[in-house]
Every structure is written in C-alpha cells, then in structure tokens.
C-alpha cells in the first residue's frame, strides 16, 4: 500500500497551504513566478540548514538537490488511456474507451488515490460506461496517468446509450416497453424492467451524455 493512503486530509491541506505560501513569498522576492527548479533549489537549501532526525533514512542537511519527475503526457489520447479525475483531496480513475457519434466513452473504475499516480492495485468497473468529452484532458485538469489497454476488456467495446419509453418515444414502436439500448452503429436492443431500473430510465436519473463537470459530480457522489 502507498504510504499516502494512510494519511488524513489535514496533512495534505497543511502541506499544500505551506507550499503555496512559500511559492508566493518566492514570487514576491523575485518579482516573477519562480521556475520549478528555483522552487526546489530553495527547498533543498532550506533542508541543508536543518539538523536533527526529521527523516528515517537520511539527515536533512545531507540533501544536495531535489529533482522534479515530470508527468509524461502522450501526444495523442488513445483508447486504453487511464485518466485521473480530481475530486477535492482524492482522485478517481476512468478509462478512455474511444470516441464515436455519441461522444467520448469513459469506463468508470472503483477506488481512488491520493495523487494522480496513486492508482489502486486492483481496478474494477463501477457501473456502466458514460459518454462525455475529453475537454478536461486537453485543458490538463484530467490527467493521463497511464496506458492500460489491459483494462479495455472490463468494458463493452461499443458502449450503448439508452432511450426511455417517454415523450416522443411513447409512439415509437422501435423502443421497447421499458426502453431500449442503442449501439454506436445504430442497432437497437429492447431492455427489461430490471436493466431500465438499474441504468436510471424508470426514475429519470439517466443522462445520455454528461458534461465533464457532471462526470466529476457523479464520481464524487459514488465515493
């Protein structure tokens, strides 16, 4: 288990507040925002001024440099990319399944991590895939954390959307009594009351396409 999993939220809140304050002080002194190299140089220099047994493995004044390990973003998002979605102090993980006329398909996975790379060892599906947009991947808010084509088998290769037997569909004979599922190639499949209930057709919860912020709210509610 990653050591971060055992820490409470207060530790992360305190550390992020401290680092944000330190970066702000450094910006004031420099008259511009510091680079990551300058920020880490300040941290290393500060450690060198300290004595005592802060760490289990080394003395703080033995640290000569801190080097960033930068995230490697793929040039192109491809099916099988594992995406990390920020939710307050945790990250949830979704698998990009591909794009079609319905939108960008995402497979929701159970579990969460303290950081974008703190991925649970065992990943299992959490509900049915949803359609949304990769807009937040392009903006950098959602992180591409790994390439996991091995997880593609956990989800259908062509996720369906659902049509309720309501509104204009009341007179549509192609839509079943409890609704129908439609594949990206246009094939319709009638569903029973159990599936209709599970996906939220009967109580109106189901949405064919979710905006990225709606995906985040759904992930937060299901934590």
PyMOL commands that set and color helices and strands:
alter all, ss='L'
color gray80, all
select helices_A, chain A and resi 3-6+9-30+36-48+60-62+135-139+149-154+167-171+193-199+212-221
alter helices_A, ss='H'
color red, helices_A
select strands_A, chain A and resi 81-87+90-100+103-113+130-132+143-147+161-163+180-182+188-190
alter strands_A, ss='S'
color yellow, strands_A
deselect
rebuild
show_as cartoon
